[in-house]
Amino acid sequence: MIQRRHAFERRTTVMTIIVILQLVATIFFLVDFAGDLRADGLGSHLLAEGAAALALLAGVSFGAAQIRWLVLRVRQDEAAVATAKGALADLIRLRFSDWRLTAAEADVALFALKGCDVAEIAALRGAAAGTVRAQLARVYAKAGVRSHAALMALFIEELVETGGG
């Protein structure tokens, strides 16, 4: 997630620099247009040059607006992800409490929800694989499910039904 954030920030910086360079070019062309207009009056060549400068100004304005929109959108998406993470954490704590899981069962269930298998959970907890299997069986019984997939589905279904909070 951090790597994606840095990549986004680099792209945003590069796009901002490009828009700033375009703005400098636009200002140059507009100043040149104004100077030529005072010196020579309006002619077909100067009219085309002015139209090109205005088109460049419109492009710069649009580019700046797009960068701003993208940055705001990313911030909204990050906030939504943070909210969903918080909602899931709250839901997990609530369900574990409802099911009256022991501290050990809650640890094992949380590792299972994070995608760990029995051997990984046993290694993380310093417990025997048989102990972890027994604890998972009690978690499944208390949750009213028969498998790891069904346990995960309980949480996913509830989040989807409630819209993440």
C-alpha positions as CSV (number, residue, x, y, z in Angstrom):
1,M,0.0,0.0,0.0
2,I,2.9,2.4,0.9
3,Q,4.6,1.5,-2.4
4,R,1.4,2.3,-4.4
5,R,1.1,5.6,-2.4
6,H,4.7,6.6,-3.3
7,A,4.1,5.7,-7.0
8,F,1.0,7.9,-7.0
9,E,2.9,10.8,-5.4
10,R,5.7,10.5,-8.0
11,R,3.2,10.5,-10.9
12,T,1.4,13.4,-9.4
13,T,4.6,15.3,-9.0
14,V,5.6,14.6,-12.6
15,M,2.2,15.6,-13.9
16,T,2.3,18.8,-11.8
17,I,5.7,19.7,-13.2
18,I,4.5,19.2,-16.7
19,V,1.4,21.4,-16.1
20,I,3.7,24.1,-14.6
21,L,6.0,24.0,-17.7
22,Q,2.9,24.2,-19.9
23,L,1.7,27.2,-17.9
24,V,5.1,28.9,-18.3
25,A,4.9,28.3,-22.1
26,T,1.3,29.6,-22.1
27,I,2.3,32.8,-20.3
28,F,5.2,33.3,-22.8
29,F,2.9,32.9,-25.8
30,L,0.2,35.2,-24.2
31,V,2.8,37.9,-23.5
32,D,4.3,37.5,-27.0
33,F,0.7,37.7,-28.4
34,A,0.0,40.9,-26.5
35,G,3.3,42.5,-27.6
36,D,2.7,41.6,-31.2
37,L,-0.9,42.9,-31.0
38,R,0.3,46.3,-29.8
39,A,3.1,46.5,-32.3
40,D,1.4,45.1,-35.5
41,G,-2.3,45.1,-34.9
42,L,-4.5,42.1,-35.4
43,G,-3.8,40.0,-38.5
44,S,-4.6,36.4,-39.5
45,H,-1.2,35.1,-38.3
46,L,-1.6,36.8,-35.0
47,L,-5.2,35.6,-34.7
48,A,-4.0,32.0,-35.1
49,E,-1.2,32.6,-32.6
50,G,-3.7,34.0,-30.1
51,A,-6.1,31.1,-30.6
52,A,-3.2,28.6,-30.1
53,A,-2.2,30.4,-26.8
54,L,-5.8,30.3,-25.6
55,A,-6.1,26.6,-26.5
56,L,-2.9,26.0,-24.5
57,L,-4.3,27.9,-21.6
58,A,-7.4,25.8,-21.7
59,G,-5.3,22.6,-21.8
60,V,-3.3,23.8,-18.8
61,S,-6.4,24.6,-16.9
62,F,-7.9,21.2,-17.7
63,G,-4.7,19.4,-16.7
64,A,-4.5,21.2,-13.4
65,A,-8.2,20.4,-12.7
66,Q,-7.6,16.8,-13.6
67,I,-4.6,16.5,-11.2
68,R,-6.7,18.1,-8.4
69,W,-9.6,15.7,-9.1
70,L,-7.3,12.7,-9.1
71,V,-5.7,13.7,-5.8
72,L,-9.1,14.3,-4.2
73,R,-10.4,10.9,-5.6
74,V,-7.4,9.1,-4.2
75,R,-7.9,10.7,-0.8
76,Q,-11.6,9.6,-0.8
77,D,-10.6,6.1,-1.8
78,E,-8.0,5.9,1.0
79,A,-10.6,7.2,3.5
80,A,-13.1,4.5,2.3
81,V,-10.5,1.8,2.6
82,A,-9.6,3.0,6.1
83,T,-13.3,3.0,7.1
84,A,-13.8,-0.5,5.7
85,K,-10.8,-1.7,7.6
86,G,-12.2,-0.2,10.8
87,A,-15.6,-1.6,10.1
88,L,-14.2,-5.1,9.6
89,A,-12.1,-4.8,12.8
90,D,-15.1,-3.7,14.7
91,L,-17.2,-6.5,13.3
92,I,-14.6,-9.1,14.2
93,R,-14.4,-7.9,17.8
94,L,-18.2,-7.8,18.1
95,R,-18.6,-11.3,16.7
96,F,-15.8,-12.8,18.8
97,S,-17.5,-11.3,21.8
98,D,-20.9,-12.6,20.7
99,W,-19.5,-16.1,20.3
100,R,-17.7,-15.9,23.7
101,L,-14.4,-16.9,22.2
102,T,-11.5,-17.4,24.7
103,A,-8.4,-15.2,24.1
104,A,-6.6,-18.2,22.5
105,E,-9.6,-19.0,20.3
106,A,-9.8,-15.3,19.2
107,D,-6.1,-15.3,18.3
108,V,-6.5,-18.4,16.3
109,A,-9.6,-17.2,14.6
110,L,-8.0,-13.9,13.7
111,F,-5.0,-15.6,12.2
112,A,-7.3,-17.8,10.2
113,L,-9.2,-14.8,9.0
114,K,-5.9,-13.3,7.9
115,G,-5.3,-16.4,5.7
116,C,-2.9,-18.4,7.9
117,D,-3.2,-22.2,7.7
118,V,-3.0,-24.5,10.8
119,A,0.8,-24.9,10.6
120,E,1.4,-21.1,10.3
121,I,-0.9,-20.4,13.2
122,A,0.8,-23.1,15.3
123,A,4.2,-21.6,14.5
124,L,3.0,-18.1,15.3
125,R,1.5,-19.1,18.6
126,G,4.1,-21.6,19.6
127,A,1.5,-24.3,19.9
128,A,1.0,-27.7,18.5
129,A,-0.9,-28.1,15.2
130,G,-3.4,-30.4,17.0
131,T,-4.1,-27.7,19.6
132,V,-4.7,-25.2,16.8
133,R,-7.1,-27.6,15.0
134,A,-9.0,-28.1,18.2
135,Q,-9.3,-24.4,18.8
136,L,-10.4,-23.8,15.2
137,A,-13.0,-26.5,15.6
138,R,-14.4,-24.7,18.7
139,V,-14.4,-21.4,16.9
140,Y,-16.3,-22.9,14.0
141,A,-18.8,-24.5,16.4
142,K,-19.3,-21.3,18.3
143,A,-19.7,-19.4,15.0
144,G,-22.1,-22.0,13.6
145,V,-20.0,-22.8,10.6
146,R,-18.1,-25.9,9.5
147,S,-15.1,-24.5,7.6
148,H,-12.5,-21.7,7.3
149,A,-14.2,-20.5,4.1
150,A,-17.6,-20.4,5.9
151,L,-16.1,-18.4,8.7
152,M,-14.7,-15.8,6.3
153,A,-18.0,-15.7,4.4
154,L,-19.8,-14.7,7.6
155,F,-17.8,-11.5,7.9
156,I,-17.8,-10.7,4.2
157,E,-21.6,-11.2,3.9
158,E,-22.3,-9.0,6.8
159,L,-20.0,-6.2,5.5
160,V,-21.6,-6.4,2.1
161,E,-25.1,-6.4,3.5
162,T,-24.4,-3.3,5.7
163,G,-22.4,-1.5,3.1
164,G,-19.2,-1.6,5.2
165,G,-20.6,0.0,8.3
